[in-house]
Amino acid sequence: MSKVKFIFCTHNHQPIGNFGWVFEKAYRSAYKPFIDIMLNHPKIKWNMHASGMLWEYFEKEHPDYIKNVKKLVAIGTLEILSGGYYEPLMASIPDRDKFAQVTKLNKYIKKTFNCKEASGIWLAERVWEPGMARILSESGGQYTILDDSHFIATGVDATKLYGYYTTEDEGYNLNIFLISKKMRYLIPFGTIEDILEYFRHLIRENSQTDPVVVMADDGEKFGMWPTTYKHVYDNKWLENFLMALEQNSDIVETTTFSEILNTKKSSGRVYLPCASYEEMGEWTLPVEEQQSFENVLERYKNDNEAKKFLRGGFWRNFLTKYEEANNMHKKMLYVSEKIEKCLKHEKRHSQKASNDLYAGQCNCAYWHGAFGGLYLPHLRNAIYKMLLKAEEFYNKTMLKKATWNVFDFNCDSQDECLYESKTQNIYISPSNGGSIFEWDIFEFHHNLLDVLTRRYESYHNKLKDNIGKVVLTNDAYLQTHSIHDDLIRVKEIGLDKYLVYDKYKRASLIDHFFSNNVKYEECVFGNYEEKGDFFAGEYKHQIRHNRKFLKKNFVLSLCRYGKVDGKDVKVTKEVVPFLNGYSVKYEIKNNSNEDLDICFAPEQIFAFTSKSGDDSSILKNVDEWKRYDSYLNMEVKIKFSQKNEIFVYPVETISNSDNGFEKTYQGTVVLPIVECLVKQNEVKEFSFITSVYFKKQKEL
């Protein structure tokens, strides 16, 4: 009689920038109790992957965890997988960084656990592209693990997908194990009897061979996901599951990936398309198509033949769905190029900068799905912090003088203008309203324009349609649920009021023209009427010397001919950077034969680390605004050329996560309302200076 060869694998990870208390909570609720139970079952073989920064956390805060892992490795119970040290999306980073990330984690595992070099490589979010076969093979990998949906996408029969398969790229072979989606959902949310019955089913269907089935998924689902601690540990689900495996050794045997490689032949050659797990394929689609895809899946949920050919989008399309993710990704690529230049000239001193770059490649903030990801400012801030630390090394060692560089930074076929110095970067997009979309201050390694635009998400419909049935997150803990359930959890009541969607990408120097009676609430909730076409229009750009500071500064001049209230208007703005800030001078020329009576409102926005009580205010007759950020130990100050009314308000998004719907502060808008009567052929001038002031740097 055959028996099931069961591979049990957990993947543990916490992103760069996550709060210390989250690391500790994950350790107390998931990582520690899990390994404590595994220590009591030394006959159960299993596999584990953890990202490098999580290993570092254990080593520093909980060295006993490292000792326990060593014990299990030493007795041959546990096999550890390698991967990218800082859990990057491997397909999204340069090849040189792929090799470096894997090599770094390989060395750590071999040294820390006194074992041979890991032969398995975990791919973050199981994002696969065919070229990965060569990269992983050249990095020393013998196998990786992907979802059964990757294989089903090739049109093969899902009922015969057991064991492992072999693929290649440029003649470099790589073995691929497939994860059973059924097992991912049964463990730990199904009954143990259901799991055993599934094993019996596999034996009946494969009586002539020992079928191999893999469950590989997040370790956090064993205690950290909502409601799971009580289910997994208090109610002893995991303990009972392991005992059931031991007591049913006649039908199931636990094993490791390497043991299967050494004892069973490959099931054949396969070439997989670009893919990830099924849920990721849904999340990466444009919001309208995401809803359509969900409807199609529901329609064919019982049609196994049709389901073979249904799959969603491609991970890289997160970079088109979210412009902020694309900017961060292109920033990472740009910094990687800079560090490569440093390594060629300053190799001995560049290793720390390289590690900072690799940390800035941690995948979690670059996309959004069932967890907060891109929507969480502290995760994005951490990515920019690490990238800016790496870039600062380049700017201080390789950049001879401050300069403007003009090239297609974000790969949209339009040039951007990048001012780079040893103290700051200012990135401007002439094609997007002549706006500033990144402002980096090296003193505290912070991008002051790391703000997320308020946009429609497909799951917003669930919130709006069920607003009378929502459950507060704490109340939802009364019974066990998977994060994939349809229960509508919220962290506070009334979130539907904040489902506001912006007409443009949030940035600074967005040029609005309003009617003279525009109201504060209209601006906050986006209900105003744009009288001009400048806020997202294309500006022509020119870089020239500043006449006052010929040797030190350059002026970026931006100009657009457009319409305001149906009249021909020319707007020119000149941006002049200085040490830690910039000045902007506007000229608004009325080219029509009628007077123009309008409000001009050049918007600026700043990504502070938290919302202030002063962020919701109307300031009357003032020529200055300032805001202090105690965490960064920094103050932003704007000095205007004349007194105005100023609207100040926060931008807050509504997103869904494993703990439910939540409102998140993204940034603070400063909107001067400049009333201006511009007669025909007349020019109206307006200017301001935006500066950053800080005390001695405070390490974040």
C-alpha positions, -999 to 999 in steps of 0.1 A, spaced: 0 0 0 13 34 -9 15 63 16 15 101 12 48 118 15 38 150 32 61 181 31 52 207 58 68 241 53 64 274 70 76 308 57 83 335 84 88 371 76 83 406 89 90 436 66 117 462 69 102 491 89 76 471 108 71 482 144 91 465 170 60 455 189 47 437 157 79 416 156 75 408 192 38 399 188 46 376 159 73 359 180 50 355 211 19 345 192 33 324 163 70 317 160 78 307 195 47 285 203 51 268 169 87 258 174 81 248 210 55 223 198 77 210 170 105 204 196 81 180 213 75 160 181 111 152 169 98 125 146 79 150 125 101 163 97 94 198 84 109 227 65 112 264 72 122 296 55 128 329 74 140 362 59 173 375 69 161 404 90 139 380 110 168 358 117 187 389 129 158 398 152 158 363 167 195 364 172 194 398 190 161 395 210 155 358 214 187 338 210 170 307 225 149 305 193 181 302 173 194 275 196 161 255 192 164 258 154 200 245 156 188 215 177 162 205 150 187 210 122 213 189 140 190 159 145 179 160 109 143 170 116 143 204 100 155 216 66 161 254 62 154 271 29 174 301 16 161 330 -5 166 367 -8 180 380 25 156 409 27 127 391 10 127 410 -23 105 402 -52 133 385 -70 119 391 -105 118 429 -99 154 435 -89 186 435 -110 203 402 -115 234 414 -96 212 421 -66 194 387 -69 228 369 -66 239 391 -37 207 387 -18 207 349 -20 244 346 -14 240 367 18 213 345 32 232 313 21 262 324 41 241 333 71 223 299 72 255 279 68 274 298 95 246 302 120 232 266 119 264 247 112 248 230 81 256 227 45 245 254 21 208 255 16 196 239 -16 161 253 -16 153 289 -24 120 305 -13 106 330 -38 88 359 -21 50 358 -28 59 328 -52 62 354 -80 77 334 -109 91 345 -142 108 319 -165 142 336 -163 144 328 -126 155 292 -134 189 304 -145 193 329 -117 184 305 -89 204 277 -104 235 299 -107 229 310 -71 233 274 -59 197 265 -57 185 230 -66 148 237 -61 121 263 -54 84 260 -44 55 274 -64 17 270 -63 -3 243 -81 -20 272 -99 13 279 -117 12 244 -131 -25 244 -139 -20 275 -160 0 253 -184 -32 232 -190 -20 201 -172 -44 178 -153 -45 191 -117 -53 156 -103 -19 143 -114 2 171 -100 23 153 -73 61 152 -67 83 178 -84 90 189 -119 121 203 -137 124 234 -157 153 252 -173 164 286 -187 194 288 -210 202 252 -201 203 258 -164 180 233 -146 159 240 -116 135 216 -98 100 230 -87 78 216 -60 41 226 -61 21 238 -32 -14 223 -28 -39 251 -25 -63 227 -9 -38 220 19 -31 257 23 -67 263 31 -72 231 52 -42 239 74 -50 251 100 -86 261 92 -100 226 83 -106 197 106 -79 171 111 -102 144 99 -108 163 66 -70 164 61 -66 126 68 -95 119 45 -77 139 18 -46 118 23 -66 86 19 -81 101 -13 -46 107 -27 -37 71 -19 -67 57 -36 -60 78 -67 -23 69 -67 -22 33 -55 10 25 -74 32 53 -61 37 75 -30 21 108 -39 40 139 -26 19 167 -13 32 201 -1 17 226 24 39 257 23 25 290 36 29 319 61 40 309 95 20 338 109 -12 319 101 -3 297 131 -11 322 158 -7 358 145 -35 360 120 -68 372 136 -84 346 159 -58 319 151 -39 318 184 -69 304 202 -76 279 175 -41 267 169 -27 267 204 -54 271 231 -76 246 213 -45 225 204 -52 223 167 -14 220 159 -7 196 187 -36 174 176 -25 176 139 10 165 147 -2 136 168 -26 126 140 4 125 116 23 103 141 -7 80 147 -14 75 110 20 66 99 5 38 77 -10 64 53 13 95 58 50 101 63 65 135 68 96 143 48 117 172 35 122 187 0 158 174 -1 148 138 8 123 137 -20 149 151 -44 173 123 -33 147 94 -34 123 102 -62 127 111 -98 114 143 -114 78 140 -127 90 156 -160 100 188 -177 77 218 -174 78 255 -185 57 277 -164 42 311 -173 47 343 -153 25 338 -123 20 339 -85 -6 324 -62 -42 328 -73 -51 356 -50 -22 377 -62 -34 374 -97 -67 390 -86 -51 418 -66 -28 430 -94 -56 436 -119 -70 471 -125 -99 476 -101 -127 474 -127 -112 442 -141 -106 428 -107 -143 429 -99 -151 414 -133 -126 386 -127 -141 379 -93 -175 376 -110 -161 351 -135 -145 330 -108 -178 329 -89 -196 318 -121 -172 289 -128 -163 280 -92 -177 244 -97 -164 240 -132 -129 224 -129 -124 223 -166 -130 260 -171 -110 270 -139 -78 256 -155 -78 285 -180 -88 312 -155 -60 332 -140 -56 369 -132 -29 394 -138 9 397 -136 27 410 -105 45 437 -124 12 454 -132 12 467 -96 36 492 -111 9 504 -134 -19 501 -109 -1 522 -83 21 551 -96 37 553 -61 48 517 -63 64 524 -97 82 555 -84 96 535 -55 106 507 -77 124 529 -102 141 547 -73 154 513 -62 167 506 -97 183 540 -99 200 536 -66 212 501 -75 229 516 -106 246 542 -83 258 515 -59 272 495 -88 293 525 -98 304 528 -62 315 492 -60 337 497 -90 355 527 -75 351 523 -37 346 486 -32 361 484 2 338 511 16 306 503 -3 294 472 15 272 490 40 256 510 12 250 477 -6 233 462 24 211 494 27 201 490 -9 192 453 -4 171 462 26 153 488 4 143 459 -19 121 443 7 89 435 -12 60 443 12 56 480 5 57 477 -33 22 462 -37 -12 458 -20 -34 427 -14 -49 412 17 -24 430 39 -18 467 41 15 468 21 18 499 0 -10 516 20 12 516 52 33 547 54 58 532 79 66 504 54 71 528 25 91 552 47 114 523 57 121 515 20 129 551 12 151 554 43 172 524 33 174 535 -3 184 571 7 211 558 31 226 539 1 222 569 -22 237 593 3 269 573 2 270 577 -36 262 614 -36 288 622 -10 316 601 -26 308 603 -63 287 635 -69 311 664 -74 284 691 -74 247 696 -73 231 692 -106 199 687 -126 196 654 -145 169 650 -172 159 615 -183 130 591 -182 132 582 -145 99 564 -141 99 547 -176 67 563 -189 84 577 -221 84 612 -206 114 629 -192 116 638 -155 139 665 -140 160 653 -110 179 678 -89 205 659 -69 229 672 -42 246 661 -11 218 673 11 186 667 -9 169 654 -40 140 671 -58 123 652 -85 99 670 -109 75 657 -135 69 683 -163 43 660 -179 23 657 -147 14 693 -140 51 703 -135 48 688 -100 74 677 -75 68 640 -68 98 632 -46 117 654 -21 144 636 -2 162 650 27 194 631 35 198 644 70 171 621 82 167 599 51 131 607 45 111 614 13 88 642 23 65 634 -7 60 597 1 22 602 -1 -4 578 -14 -32 591 -36 -68 583 -26 -81 559 -52 -110 535 -56 -103 499 -47 -126 470 -56 -131 460 -20 -146 494 -12 -179 481 -26 -180 455 2 -177 482 28 -203 504 12 -228 476 5 -225 462 40 -220 493 61 -249 483 84 -234 449 90 -198 457 98 -181 441 128 -155 460 149 -122 441 147 -121 432 184 -156 418 182 -146 397 152 -122 377 173 -150 357 189 -145 329 164 -119 316 140 -117 329 105 -93 329 76 -82 362 62 -98 352 30 -133 351 45 -159 377 36 -165 389 71 -165 428 70 -142 439 99 -136 475 106 -112 493 130 -137 521 135 -172 530 126 -181 555 99 -153 547 75 -176 550 44 -175 588 49 -138 588 39 -142 569 6 -129 599 -13 -110 596 -46 -85 621 -60 -87 634 -95 -49 635 -98 -18 619 -83 -9 636 -51 23 657 -53 35 692 -47 32 722 -71 -2 710 -83 -17 742 -98 -54 746 -92 -77 773 -103 -109 776 -83 -139 799 -82 -136 827 -56 -162 811 -33 -145 777 -31 -151 761 3 -127 742 26 -149 711 27 -150 710 -11 -112 708 -12 -110 682 16 -135 658 0 -126 666 -36 -160 681 -45 -146 713 -60 -147 723 -97 -114 727 -115 -116 759 -135 -82 753 -152 -64 725 -170 -31 730 -153 -33 706 -124 -24 676 -145 -14 692 -178 20 690 -194 45 718 -188 75 726 -210 108 727 -191 141 745 -194 171 745 -171 192 777 -170 217 794 -147 204 814 -118 216 850 -124 220 857 -88 240 825 -79 256 816 -112 281 792 -98 258 775 -72 223 771 -85 203 763 -116 167 773 -123 142 749 -136 117 769 -156 83 752 -163 58 768 -186 23 758 -199 -3 775 -221 -37 764 -211 -73 774 -202 -88 789 -171 -125 794 -170 -124 792 -208 -98 819 -211 -62 816 -225 -37 817 -197 0 811 -195 15 798 -162 53 799 -156 69 786 -125 106 787 -116 120 763 -91 153 771 -75 167 746 -50 190 756 -21 206 737 8 175 721 22 146 735 4 134 753 -27 119 786 -38 91 788 -64 81 819 -84 49 819 -103 38 842 -131 2 840 -143 -4 858 -176 -39 864 -189 -36 861 -227 -73 866 -233 -92 898 -241 -113 895 -209 -104 900 -172 -98 868 -152 -112 869 -117 -102 836 -101 -85 819 -71 -51 804 -78 -42 776 -54 -7 759 -58 -10 728 -37 19 713 -16 17 681 4 41 667 30 45 631 43 49 636 80 52 606 102 18 612 119 -12 635 118 -12 666 139 -42 683 156 -34 713 135 -37 695 102 -74 703 99 -76 741 98 -83 773 79 -57 800 84 -68 835 77 -46 864 64 -12 847 70 20 847 50 37 817 67 29 781 76 50 757 95 47 722 110 70 703 134 74 665 132 86 653 166 96 619 154 119 632 126 129 661 148 122 684 118 102 714 109 88 723 74 82 760 68 66 778 39 70 816 36 46 832 11 52 865 -8 18 878 4 -9 871 30 -35 846 20 -61 823 34 -46 788 37 -65 755 38 -47 727 57 -60 692 57 -49 656 60 -51 631 32 -64 597 46 -70 565 27 -93 536 34 -78 502 29 -84 466 38 -60 444 57 -59 411 76 -73 430 106 -101 448 87 -108 481 70 -88 510 84 -82 547 79 -46 556 73 -29 591 74 -9 596 42 1 633 43 -9 669 50 -20 693 22 -11 730 24 -33 749 0 -29 787 -2 -61 803 -17 -47 833 -37 -75 855 -49 -63 872 -81 -79 895 -105 -58 894 -137 -67 918 -163 -63 911 -200 -26 908 -210 -16 914 -173 8 892 -153 1 882 -117 32 872 -96 32 849 -66 61 831 -48 70 811 -18 100 794 -1 97 759 13 124 750 38 133 722 62 148 729 96 162 703 119 182 698 150 209 672 154 198 641 135 177 616 155 181 580 143 148 566 132 
